[in-house]
Amino acid sequence: MSQSRRIKTEITTAKHSSGWDIAGFVIGSIMSIATVGIGIWSAKKVDGYEKDRKLIHRRCQNQFVSAQELLTDDELEEGDLIEFKRTRYQHWAIYVGNGEVVHLKNTGRIGSDYLIRVAGKGLCRVNLLEQAAKNRGLKRRKSRKEIVNFAKKMSGVSYKVSYNVYSNNCEHFVTSCFYGTGFSEQQDILDNNVTIRAVAKLRGSSSACSPSSSQRLNYN
């Protein structure tokens, strides 16, 4: 190979190498920026969600404890609303005595179970949602006995409830038992979070039972 041809070959190779290096640098930079952007967006979303969760938790002074500790608390009464701490939405049940609770499951079934079993390794507490009920002008049923009897009566229904995490969830059920009218404070607070609301509606629609095998529960 002549010297002039060799020089031309080296120049061409250098140009291609430089081109690939520049392209790689640009692509790498774009990916890095995108990764940082997604990280910031996710952090803001999680931070906003955690703030909502903290707001919910501040509405009640009772601390979350293990199920075993709650059951040994002398202040635990039949008819109490039990809040179970979960990753996203809290689960709710009515304490009916003898270590048992009645709750609405996401399958649409209302049933009784042991409090310890529902809590699992998680934490729980008594939360009567008194301030939330007061804000709505609601008063509890006449007696604890009436609350417990109503909950037990509902646990015996044979049909499925049209469960919806957004509009007809376990919190709606327990507040209906306790106050006669169902509401969900965590749904109301998280309703201001567009992302959470969209996910809740999507999950709710997929969890709801079909009209042919279920019906909207009349709690009153």
N, C-alpha and C positions, 0 to 999 in steps of 0.2 A: 504494500500500500504506500502511495506517495505521501510525502509529508503534508502537502496541502489538503489531500483528502482526509488524512487522519485528524488534522486540525478541525476541518469542517464537521467530522463525526463527533468529536469531543464537544464542540460548541452546541450541536443539535441535542446531544445527550444532556448537557448542562441545562439547556432551555427546558427540556421535558421534566427533568428532576426538579427544577425551580418551580415549574408549573404545578407539579403534584404537591410539593411542599407548601406552596401558597394555598392551594385548594384544601389541603389537609388542615392547615392552620385556620382557614375561614370556617370550615365545617366544625372543627373542634371548638372554636370560639362561640359559634351559634349554639351548639349543644350545651356548652357551659352556661351561657346566658339563660337558655330555656330551663335548665335544671335549677338554677338559682331562682328564677321567676316562679317555677312550680313550688319550690320549697317555701318561698315567702307567702304565696297564695295559700298553701296548705297550713302554714303556721298561723296565718290570720284566721282561717276558717276554724281551726281547732281552738285557737285562743278565744274566738267569739263564742264557740259552743261551750267551752269550759266556763266562761263568764255567765252564760245562761244557766248552766248546771249549778254554779255557786249561788246564783240568785234564788233558785228553787230551794237549795239546801238552807239558805238563811231564813226561809219562811218558817222553819221549825227549829226549836231550841234543843230538842232531844238528839243525842249523839247516836250514830250507828254503832251497833254492837253485834256480837255473834248471836245466833238464834238461841243457843244454850243460855247465854247470859240474860237475854230478854225474857226467856221463860221463867227464870228464877227471880225476876223483878217483881216485888210485891205490888207494884203499882199497875201491872198489866191487868187489864180488865176485858171481860167478854164484850165484844162489840167494837173493840179498838180497831182502828185502821192501821194495818201493818205495811210499811214501805220497805221494799227490798232493793238494795243498791245494786244496780246493773251497770253495764258498760255504757249504754246509751239511755234508753228509756227505763225509768224505774218500774218495778213490778209492784202490784198492790193486792192486798187480801184483807179479809175481815176475820179477826180472831173470834172463834166461837167456843173456846174453852177446851180443856183436856189436851192442850198442845196442838190443836187442830185449827186450820183456817179454811175459809171458803174463798175461791178466787175464780176469775174468768181467765181461761187459758187462750192462747192465740189460735187454738184449734176451733174456737167457738163454743167449747164446752165449759159449763160452770160446774165445778166439783169441789169436794173437800179433800184436804191432804194435811199431812203433818207439817207444822211450821218449819221444823228442822229440815225436812226433805225439800221444801220449796226454797229455803235459804241456801241450802248446800254449804259450800265453803264461804259464801258471801256474808255480808252484813245486813242488818235490818234495824228498824226502829218503829216506835209508835208515832204516828203523825196524823192528827185529826183534821188537818187542813182548816182549822177554825177561822183564820184570818181570810182565807180564800172564800170560805162559805159566807162569812160576814159581809164581805165585799159584794156578794151576790144576793144578799138579803135572805139567806137560807138559815134554817134552824134544824137542829138534829131531831130525829124521831122522838116520840114521847119517852121511851125507855130503852135501856140496853137490851132488855129481853125482847122487845119488838124488833130491834136491829138484828139480833142473833136469829130470831125465828124467821125473819124475812130472808136472811142470807141462806139459812138451811133450806127453806122452802124453794129458793131459786136453784139450789144445788141439786134439787131432785127433778128439774125439768128434763124432759126427754129429747127436746129438739136442740139444734145448734143455734147459737146466736150469730148474727152477721157481724163478726168481729172485724174492727177496723182500727188500726193503731192510731189513726189520726182523729177519728170521730166517735168511736165506740170501743174503747179499750178497757183494760182492767181497772183503771182509775175511775172511769165513768161508772163502772159497776159498783165499786165499794162506796163511792160517794152517794150513789143512789140508795144503797142499803142504809147508809148512816143518816143522810139528810133528806131522802125522798126525791131528790133531783140530782141527776148525774152531771158531773163536770170533770174536767181534767186540767189542773193547774199547769202541769208541765207542758201540755199541748198548747195552752194559751201563751205561755212565756216563749216557748220555742217557735211559736207561730210567726214571730217577727224575724226569724232566721230563714231567709229564702231557701238556702240549700237544704236545711233540715226539713223544712216544710215539703219540699219537692220529694225528698227521699221518703218521708213519712207517708205521703199520699200514694207513692208508687208501691211501697211495701203494704200499705193498708189495702189497696185494691187487689193485690195479689193474695192477701191473706183472707180476705172476706169469703164467706161461704156463698155458694150459689143459691139463688132465690128458691130453687126447687127443693133444697135440702135444709134451708135455714129460714129464719125470720128475724126481724128487728125486735129486740127484747123490750117489752113494756115493763119497766121496773116498778111502776106505781101500782 
